[in-house]
Amino acid sequence: MLPTPFAEAVLDVIEAIPPGRVVTYGDIAEFLGTGGPRTVGTVLARYGSGVPWWRVIRADGSLLPGHEARALAHYRAEGTPMNRRGDRVDMARARWAGWSELPPILVQT
């Protein structure tokens, strides 16, 4: 099954997140002006294996259940800021706010 235009837009946004930075599912939905956090999560579950999925996380910085070890390896390699225990992303330091850097085509759904 081919991705919908919304799914393509979500994947394009994820591709644009710089290494070492993260966004929430809700950030992406808000940026695109459609869908919601769960819809973005569904896109990732269906089509996200080819994009840096670990850069999209819950707003509390917790890691994707069942994928913690893989995500942590990516965070370490990219220098993503983590909390002192190393079990959550430090959202205050890691959350990307560079939406103005994205090409306009990404917002078309």
C-alpha positions as a Python dict, from the first residue, in 0.01 Angstrom:
ca = {
    (1, 'M'): (0, 0, 0),
    (2, 'L'): (135, 341, -97),
    (3, 'P'): (155, 618, 162),
    (4, 'T'): (-115, 886, 155),
    (5, 'P'): (-16, 1249, 91),
    (6, 'F'): (-38, 1306, 469),
    (7, 'A'): (193, 1012, 535),
    (8, 'E'): (440, 1141, 275),
    (9, 'A'): (437, 1483, 444),
    (10, 'V'): (500, 1325, 786),
    (11, 'L'): (792, 1124, 647),
    (12, 'D'): (935, 1434, 478),
    (13, 'V'): (924, 1626, 806),
    (14, 'I'): (1097, 1342, 990),
    (15, 'E'): (1371, 1333, 727),
    (16, 'A'): (1435, 1703, 792),
    (17, 'I'): (1492, 1671, 1169),
    (18, 'P'): (1864, 1721, 1229),
    (19, 'P'): (2073, 1454, 1403),
    (20, 'G'): (2077, 1499, 1779),
    (21, 'R'): (1738, 1671, 1783),
    (22, 'V'): (1387, 1537, 1842),
    (23, 'V'): (1025, 1642, 1795),
    (24, 'T'): (703, 1503, 1935),
    (25, 'Y'): (427, 1333, 1744),
    (26, 'G'): (209, 1632, 1827),
    (27, 'D'): (472, 1877, 1699),
    (28, 'I'): (454, 1717, 1356),
    (29, 'A'): (72, 1718, 1348),
    (30, 'E'): (65, 2081, 1459),
    (31, 'F'): (323, 2181, 1199),
    (32, 'L'): (130, 2009, 920),
    (33, 'G'): (-199, 2153, 1045),
    (34, 'T'): (-380, 1822, 1017),
    (35, 'G'): (-402, 1489, 1193),
    (36, 'G'): (-295, 1438, 1550),
    (37, 'P'): (-23, 1264, 1750),
    (38, 'R'): (-183, 921, 1708),
    (39, 'T'): (-216, 969, 1333),
    (40, 'V'): (153, 1061, 1311),
    (41, 'G'): (233, 751, 1519),
    (42, 'T'): (31, 536, 1283),
    (43, 'V'): (226, 673, 986),
    (44, 'L'): (551, 587, 1162),
    (45, 'A'): (431, 236, 1246),
    (46, 'R'): (333, 168, 886),
    (47, 'Y'): (599, 352, 685),
    (48, 'G'): (868, 477, 925),
    (49, 'S'): (1137, 212, 895),
    (50, 'G'): (1323, 411, 629),
    (51, 'V'): (1335, 742, 817),
    (52, 'P'): (1505, 841, 1144),
    (53, 'W'): (1206, 727, 1354),
    (54, 'W'): (1398, 767, 1681),
    (55, 'R'): (1384, 1145, 1638),
    (56, 'V'): (1006, 1142, 1698),
    (57, 'I'): (917, 1074, 2061),
    (58, 'R'): (659, 1130, 2330),
    (59, 'A'): (640, 1476, 2485),
    (60, 'D'): (781, 1345, 2815),
    (61, 'G'): (1101, 1229, 2644),
    (62, 'S'): (1038, 860, 2708),
    (63, 'L'): (1167, 606, 2460),
    (64, 'L'): (952, 400, 2225),
    (65, 'P'): (857, 81, 2413),
    (66, 'G'): (1019, -223, 2259),
    (67, 'H'): (1276, -12, 2072),
    (68, 'E'): (1465, 141, 2364),
    (69, 'A'): (1803, -20, 2292),
    (70, 'R'): (1798, 73, 1923),
    (71, 'A'): (1686, 427, 1998),
    (72, 'L'): (1952, 473, 2268),
    (73, 'A'): (2222, 362, 2026),
    (74, 'H'): (2105, 628, 1779),
    (75, 'Y'): (2084, 897, 2050),
    (76, 'R'): (2438, 821, 2166),
    (77, 'A'): (2574, 823, 1812),
    (78, 'E'): (2404, 1155, 1735),
    (79, 'G'): (2480, 1322, 2069),
    (80, 'T'): (2114, 1371, 2158),
    (81, 'P'): (2086, 1532, 2503),
    (82, 'M'): (1960, 1283, 2762),
    (83, 'N'): (1856, 1318, 3125),
    (84, 'R'): (2107, 1234, 3399),
    (85, 'R'): (1994, 871, 3423),
    (86, 'G'): (2017, 833, 3046),
    (87, 'D'): (1672, 680, 3015),
    (88, 'R'): (1486, 977, 2862),
    (89, 'V'): (1563, 1245, 2611),
    (90, 'D'): (1612, 1587, 2772),
    (91, 'M'): (1330, 1764, 2589),
    (92, 'A'): (1438, 2112, 2702),
    (93, 'R'): (1771, 2071, 2525),
    (94, 'A'): (1690, 1826, 2243),
    (95, 'R'): (1355, 1947, 2108),
    (96, 'W'): (1394, 2092, 1762),
    (97, 'A'): (1220, 2419, 1685),
    (98, 'G'): (1359, 2474, 1337),
    (99, 'W'): (1028, 2455, 1153),
    (100, 'S'): (1107, 2775, 965),
    (101, 'E'): (1401, 2594, 808),
    (102, 'L'): (1177, 2345, 629),
    (103, 'P'): (1095, 2394, 262),
    (104, 'P'): (733, 2503, 202),
    (105, 'I'): (656, 2186, 5),
    (106, 'L'): (657, 1988, 329),
    (107, 'V'): (348, 2162, 460),
    (108, 'Q'): (134, 2071, 162),
    (109, 'T'): (-89, 1775, 245),
}
